[in-house]
Amino acid sequence: MMAEHNLIELFHHVQPIVDHSGDYELQSQLAQLRDTYSTMLRYMVQGMDDPNASRIYADLISQTSRLGERANRLLRMKRQTSDKYVQAFNSLKPEDDLASLCALLTNFDDGIRQLRQEQADERESVTQHALDAQRQNRETALVRLFNRIWTADAWHRSELETVQALLSNDVVSTASKSLTISATTLSLLEMFDERKLMLLFDAYLTTDIDVSQRALVGIVLVLRQHAGSLAAYPEVQSRFRLLCDDPSFVSDTFRVMMQLQYSRMTDTVSEKMRSDIIPTILKSKNFKQTQYGIQEIDDYLTQNGENPEWFKNREADEQAHAKIREMAELQMEGADVYMATFSHMKSNAFFQLVPHWFYLFGDDIPEVNNVLSRLGKETANVFRAMLRYAPFCNSDRFSFSFMLGMIGEQGQEMLSKNLTANLSQDELSEMLATKVEKKRAADISRQYIFDLYRFFTLYPFHLQFVNPFDAKQPVFSPLSHTIFTPLLQHENEVITLAEFFMRKGVYQEAAHLFASLCPQQREEDADLWQKLGFCEQKLGRLSLAFEHYQTAYELNPNSVWTLKHLATVAFQSERWAEAEVYYETLLDDDADNVRYLRRKAGCLMNQQRYDEAIPVLYQVLYIDEHSVEDQNNMAWCQLLTKNIEKARELYSNVLSQHLEQPSAHFNLANTYLAELDIQQAYPLYRHAYILESVTDEGEQQFVNDYRQAIEALQPVFSLPIERTQALLDAIRLGI
């Protein structure tokens, strides 16, 4: 993508590409652009003021960039003949122009519609053979049209109008229109074309929800990928700003951004399914692994008069049901929980063709019809209904269908019975009814995004494509590029997206989104400052987090949550006096909270107020008398307040229980060193050194700890520096 805004440099960059392409038309157009710019410069030098100069300059940038991209495309056709993109282009015949293919597809769709109607009217003259033949003809036309659009050069206006007519034709099926949108999107991801993008804008406004949602996903992907060049396309910017005045478009766009971002986390979800959720479910005796998935064989929660023996494995059962609930929650939130299940099913020959990854699932697809036509009528109806209601994306529905064709009649019947085993006759009848529930936009866009994710990660030649889901790509956010700036005016949607990023650990982007709102909401929204502070805390930017938490606390001093986090951040950033005040406030309402007491003691110790820390630590040890850490802290405070015997008693007690811990020997040695009892201190230090210095890092850690201890003890006990250094040398040498 060429984003240069210096026209002379852009000419220098594009000229050799156009020359190597060998295309006379492109060379002529570039020469004309150079002449236009030279004329514009001459007028300027002569002092002529052209009010349209800025617009002309932007248009020259746009046209020159487009020429460069077209020339690059031609070079690719010559040099990268093994690319699927080039092979698809070369597979087209001279007669495969856009108008002819659109007309051909329209005829085949109309023919299938008429044949289905005749079949529904039970006219005996209709044969299945005729319908199958028409489906196959339509399949061929679909693939050819997809390849023509996907590999097309920049469209002329007539080509845009041809495809617009196809999308507005009621005779053309939703499946054909949807594939056309996907082909246009894939073409735009290969090379920007303003007219193709305008088609997506138009398609979003159609009443066909499948087409509309596919177009919207395409718009977001294309705008993000080509954002650097869009400054040269004012009509695109104007069209996007106009759509942003529509609340429905804004809401849909934020939802799609969230869904796209969630799909980037699919690897994490799949790993959780493989290593956590599925293994936990299979530990329960109420579930078993079959060749078709996981089957629940005993729903004990609904049984009457249960046998106590059934509950011997209750813990495993409860864990399994907890994981099922977790899986359901992930699915409801929009996670791609089936990627791990279906990813290994993409080796079917069907998926060798690029267009097939974007098909809308239906039994008009010859490969699906071949599978279902071989099933018994009742079994076929069960699977049709299951695939209609299943939360699978189109790609996975195809995979499931092909799996059906491989398992044989007995396996098909068994799977059909398993799917309907827990349904009453009425429920089964309702499921098998031909009525189709109204589709939800969110489901359509999410499942289409899953289809896209599978193509860009599982297609055998996916490395030939720029993957929009790659972690190196910018996040899907209105802050990622200036083209999306109009979306930032919609605060509720920005907050929803920011909260999603925050929940999913994308704290950098969440912080940026919250920060874009905070200035205008400072006086009224403490929650917003809390969330911004939380993100900054997670990012390790403690100073900023502290400031934001302070703002939130000023706006709402009754928030215990804010106070807790303010105290934590103050402690982590070593603001000991401030942290002490916050923990004191927390203890006013929760006097026996061990964590708060420990933190308060830590604040006092770090301020060297050891005598004040002792009563706090006594309170801690009263609540948790076996805490080694608190015993050590108490002993240290006793030592530094010159209660040496008390400190020695505490350290000796710890050592008696933890003989293999270097710190236990080291701490007790400090009590003898405080009295300059080298004879008692040396063997303890030496033992700690031996335990610690198994590695070079451990030896250095011992030296650091020793020097820190001397630094703390020396002012209290006036230890002679030369003797403490000599002792360290003796310890290291083993004298």
C-alpha positions, 0 to 999 in steps of 0.5 A, a space after each residue: 500500500 502506497 501512502 506517500 504524500 510527496 507527489 515527486 517521490 511518489 512518481 519516482 517510486 511508481 515509474 519503474 514499477 509501471 515501466 516493468 509492467 510493460 503496460 502501455 495504457 498505464 505508462 500513458 496515464 502516468 505521463 499524463 499525471 506528470 504533465 498535469 502536475 507540471 502544469 499545476 506547478 507552472 501556474 503556481 510559479 507564475 503567481 496564479 492562485 487556484 482554489 482547487 489546488 489542494 483537491 487536484 493535488 490529492 486526486 493526483 496522489 490518489 491516481 498515481 497510487 492506484 496506478 502503482 498498485 495496478 502495475 504491481 498487480 500486473 507484475 504479480 501476474 507475470 512473476 508469481 504464477 504459482 499464487 492461487 490469485 494468479 491461477 484463479 485469474 488465469 483460469 478465466 476464459 475470454 468470455 468470462 466478463 462481469 456482465 456475462 457471468 452476472 447474467 448467467 448466475 441470475 438465470 441459474 438462480 432463477 431456474 433453481 427457484 422455479 424448480 423448487 417451486 414446482 417441486 413444492 407443488 408436487 408436479 410430477 414433471 419435475 425431476 431431481 435430475 433437473 434440479 441437480 443439473 441446475 445446481 451444478 451449473 450454478 456452482 460453476 458460475 459462482 466460482 467463475 464470478 468469484 474469481 472474476 471479482 477477486 482478481 479484477 483490476 480497478 473497476 470501470 463505472 459500468 462494472 460497478 453498475 453491473 454488480 449493483 444490479 446483481 445485488 438489487 435483483 430479487 431473483 438472485 439468491 442470498 447465497 450468490 449475493 453473499 459470495 459476491 460480497 466476499 469476493 469484493 472484500 477479498 479483491 479489496 484486500 489485495 488491491 484498493 479500488 474506490 468503486 469496489 469499496 463504494 459497493 460495500 457501502 451500498 450493500 450494507 444498506 440492503 435489507 438482506 441481512 446476510 449481505 448487509 453484515 458481510 458488507 460491514 465486515 468487509 468495510 471494517 477490514 478494508 478501511 483498516 488495511 488501507 487506512 494509510 491511503 484513504 486521505 487521497 479518497 475524500 469521497 470514501 471519507 465523506 461516505 463513512 462520515 455520513 454513515 456514522 450519522 446513523 446510530 445503527 451503523 455505528 452500533 453495528 460497526 463497534 460490534 463487528 470490531 469487537 467480534 473481529 478482535 475476539 477472533 484474534 484471540 481464537 488460538 487462546 480459546 482453542 488452547 483452553 478448550 484442548 488443554 482445560 475444558 474438554 479434558 475436565 469434561 471427559 473426567 466425569 463419568 456422565 460424559 464420554 468421548 465418541 467419534 462424533 464428539 462428547 456425549 452426555 449419557 446421564 443427566 443426574 441433575 434431573 434424576 429422581 431416586 438417585 442411587 448414592 453410588 452414582 455420586 462417588 464421582 460428584 466432584 468430577 461431575 461438578 467440575 465438568 458441568 462448571 466447564 460446560 457452563 464456562 464453554 457456554 459463557 465463552 460462546 455467548 460472549 462470542 468466542 470461537 469455541 468450535 475452531 479446535 473441533 473442526 480445524 482438522 476437518 478442512 482437508 476435504 477437497 471442497 476446501 481446495 477452492 478459495 470461493 468455497 471458504 466463503 459459501 453460505 451453507 445450504 443444500 443447494 450446494 452440490 456437495 451438501 446435497 449429495 450427502 443429504 440425498 443419500 440419507 433417509 428422509 427422517 435422518 436428513 431432516 434431523 441433520 438439516 434442522 440441527 445444522 439450521 439451529 447449531 451455532 456453527 459458522 458456514 465453514 464448520 457446517 460444511 465440515 460436519 456435512 462431509 463428516 456425515 458422508 464418511 461415517 456410513 449409514 449406521 453411524 448416521 442413524 446413531 448420531 441422529 438418535 443421540 441428537 434427538 434422544 432428550 427431545 420429546 415428540 413435540 420438541 422434535 416436531 418443532 425442530 423439524 418444522 420448515 420455518 426459519 427463525 429470523 436471523 440476528 445480525 450479531 450471529 451472522 457477522 460473528 459466524 462470517 468472521 469465523 469463516 474468514 478466520 478459518 480461511 486465513 489460518 487453515 486454507 492450505 495456501 493461506 500464507 499467500 494472503 495478508 492475514 487481517 487477524 495476525 497479531 502484528 496487525 493493528 487492533 480493531 479499534 476506532 483509534 487505530 486510524 484517523 478514518 475511524 475518528 467519527 466513531 469516537 463521538 459515540 461515547 457509549 459504544 466507545 466505553 463498551 468496546 474499551 470494557 471489552 478490551 479491558 476484560 480480554 487483557 488488551 489493556 493498552 488499547 482499553 486505556 487509550 479508549 478510556 483516555 479519549 473519553 475522560 477529559 469531557 467526563 472528569 467531573 461526573 464519571 468516577 467509574 471511567 477513571 477507575 477503569 483507566 487507572 486499572 488499565 494503567 496498573 495492569 500495564 505497570 504504569 503505576 504513576 499514571 494509575 495512582 493519579 487516575 485512582 486519586 481522581 476517581 476517589 475524589 469524585 467518589 470517596 465512598 468507593 472501597 474498590 477505589 480505595 483498595 486499588 489506590 492503596 495497592 498502587 501507592 504500596 507498589 510504587 513505594 509511596 509508603 506514607 500515602 499507602 499507610 494512610 489508605 490502609 489505615 482508612 481501609 482498616 477503619 471498616 475492616 480492622 482484622 483484615 490480615 492483608 491490610 494489616 500486613 501492608 500497613 506494617 510494610 509501610 511502617 517498616 519501609 519508613 523505618 518506624 519499626 517500633 510502630 510496626 511491632 504492635 501491628 505485626 502482633 495483631 497479624 500473628 494473632 490472626 495467622 500465628 504460623 505465618 513464617 513471613 510475618 514471624 520474620 518481619 516481627 523478628 526484624 523489627 525486634 532486632 532493629 529496635 534492639 530487642 535482640 533476644 526476642 528477635 533471636 527467639 523468633 528466628 530460632 523458631 523459624 529455623 527449627 521448622 525450615 532447616 533447608 531454607 537459606 534465609 532462616 540461617 541468614 536471619 538468625 546469623 544477623 542477630 549474632 552479628 548485631 552483637 559482633 558475635 562473629 563466632 556464632 554468626 559465621 557458621 550460620 552465614 556460611 551454611 546459608 551461603 552454601 545452600 544459596 550458592 548452588 548457582 552463580 545467581 544464588 551466590 550474588 543474591 547472598 552477597 546482595 542480601 548480606 550488604 543490605 542487612 549490614 546497611 540496615 544494622 550498621 546505624 543501629 549497632 555501629 558495626 565496623 565496616 571493615 569487620 563486616 567486609 572481612 566476615 563476608 570474605 571469610 564466608 565466601 572463601 570458607 575459612 
